[in-house]
Amino acid sequence: MAKSYLPLNALRAFEASARHLSFTKAGMELRVGQAAISHQVKALEARLGVELFRRLPRGLALTDEGQALIPAIAESFSRVRATLERFEKGHFRGVVSVGGRRHLRNPVALAAT
């Protein structure tokens, strides 16, 4: 069975739009046009089979489905961002366990292998 792709651009567009409650501001943040954000969100809504936003004359409002989805998406992006920040110049900064101690105070830079 083929795995379906994860629509990361659409999820980014949804997350930014939910924070700003605006496709225009989300587009400015992601450096794309308002129409591209709107298109990505529409595609995500079509894929999920639900509306994530109510389109208002001056902005957006999350639907119940959008409010249910946004915490998981925001937390996931936050965790990915935090993990990527642990890489610095080809090295992974992490916590090392030594002799039964679970954590050291100062993270040790480990060479990526």
C-alpha positions in Angstrom: 0.0 0.0 0.0 1.4 3.4 -1.0 1.9 6.0 1.7 0.1 9.3 1.0 2.3 12.3 1.2 2.2 14.7 4.1 1.1 18.1 2.8 3.7 20.2 4.7 3.2 23.4 2.7 -0.5 23.2 3.3 0.0 22.5 7.0 2.5 25.5 7.3 -0.1 27.7 5.5 -2.8 26.6 7.9 -0.7 27.1 11.0 0.4 30.6 10.0 -3.1 31.5 8.9 -4.5 30.3 12.3 -2.0 32.4 14.2 -2.7 35.5 12.2 -6.3 34.8 11.4 -5.4 36.2 8.0 -4.2 34.7 4.7 -2.5 37.9 3.8 -0.4 38.1 7.0 0.4 34.3 6.7 1.6 34.9 3.2 3.8 37.8 4.3 5.3 35.5 7.0 5.9 32.7 4.6 6.9 35.0 1.7 4.2 33.9 -0.7 1.1 35.6 -1.9 -2.3 35.6 -0.2 -3.7 33.5 -3.1 -1.0 30.8 -2.6 -1.9 30.5 1.1 -5.6 30.4 0.4 -5.0 27.7 -2.3 -2.9 25.6 0.1 -5.6 25.9 2.9 -8.3 25.0 0.4 -6.4 21.9 -0.7 -5.9 20.8 3.0 -9.6 21.4 3.7 -10.5 19.2 0.6 -8.1 16.5 1.7 -9.5 16.5 5.2 -13.1 16.9 4.0 -13.8 19.7 6.5 -13.6 23.5 6.5 -10.9 24.8 8.9 -11.8 28.5 8.7 -14.8 30.6 8.3 -14.0 33.3 5.8 -15.1 36.7 7.1 -15.2 40.0 5.4 -12.2 41.1 7.4 -10.2 38.0 8.3 -10.7 34.5 9.4 -12.2 32.5 12.2 -11.3 28.9 13.1 -14.1 26.4 12.8 -14.4 23.7 15.5 -12.4 21.4 13.3 -9.7 24.1 12.8 -9.5 24.6 16.6 -9.1 20.9 17.1 -6.3 20.6 14.6 -4.2 23.7 15.4 -2.8 22.5 18.7 -1.4 19.4 17.2 0.1 21.2 14.2 1.6 24.0 16.3 3.1 21.6 18.7 4.5 19.4 16.0 6.2 22.4 14.2 7.5 23.6 17.5 9.1 20.2 18.2 10.6 20.0 14.7 12.0 23.5 15.1 13.5 22.7 18.5 15.1 19.5 17.2 16.6 21.3 14.2 18.0 24.0 16.4 20.0 21.3 18.2 22.1 20.9 15.0 24.8 23.5 14.7 27.5 23.5 12.0 27.1 19.8 11.3 27.0 18.8 15.0 24.1 17.6 17.0 23.8 19.1 20.5 22.2 16.6 22.8 22.1 15.2 26.3 24.5 12.4 27.1 23.9 9.8 29.9 27.1 8.8 31.8 27.3 6.1 34.4 23.6 5.9 35.3 23.1 9.6 35.5 20.3 10.6 33.2 21.3 14.1 32.3 24.3 16.4 32.4 23.9 20.1 33.1 25.8 21.2 30.0 24.9 19.5 26.7 27.8 18.0 24.9 28.3 18.6 21.1 28.2 15.2 19.4 29.6 14.8 15.9 26.9 13.8 13.4 27.8 10.4 12.1 
